[in-house]
Amino acid sequence: MLPPTIPIFPLPNVVLFPNVFLPLHIFEPRYRAMVADALKGDRIIGMTLLRPGFEATYDGRPPVYPIGCAGVITHADPLPDGRSNIVLRGMEKFRITGEDDSRPYRLALVDALPESVAEADRAEVRACRQRLEAVLASTIERSGGEPRFPPVVPDDDLVNALAQYLPLEPMERQALLECEGIAARCNGLIELLEMHTLTGGGKAWKDRSVH
């Protein structure tokens, strides 16, 4: 369960999804402080996507999309010069309702947006997963790759992993994160795959299977 206030790490090209791992390199002083404080506490950091035009106010508090995903630091490797490499594991979506400016880094007031799949919806999600795998396999085969999908990965984890790791634009990932539920996200992925194939983007999908 997410606490009501969490530190957020806004970036222009990174979107985190639940139960997916994300490596990050921390080098700005304010985010070094954020990681240090997180490691002393619950190890939770919220990832958010910066809105277009952030460059002019990047050193301050530029606007971010209100829906993000919190992650827990599973690994931290401090470097001699104060930088660090960390790994986040996605936990839960959240909506930002306000900010607390009491720290050098950004703190957000958040409402959790859990995404559990009800038993009654499992069949729909499984059918959507099968359609997604078929569309992705066809796209990869056309580009000369060999699709591989591990059957042991749960449906929701596979959908979230593909949403994070496939070569999508940041705004496309954000739209997928904002989908209400795994079935909607799965259908959104299918639509994006079909669109990229129609517009000639299939070559970028080669060897993008989940192993």
Secondary structure as UniProt FT lines:
FT   STRAND          5..11
FT   TURN            18..19
FT   STRAND          21..26
FT   HELIX           29..40
FT   TURN            41..42
FT   STRAND          44..50
FT   TURN            52..53
FT   HELIX           54..57
FT   TURN            58..59
FT   STRAND          67..78
FT   TURN            80..81
FT   STRAND          84..100
FT   STRAND          106..113
FT   HELIX           119..121
FT   HELIX           122..142
FT   TURN            143..144
FT   TURN            151..152
FT   HELIX           155..165
FT   HELIX           170..178
FT   HELIX           182..198
FT   TURN            199..200
FT   HELIX           202..205
FT   TURN            206..207
//
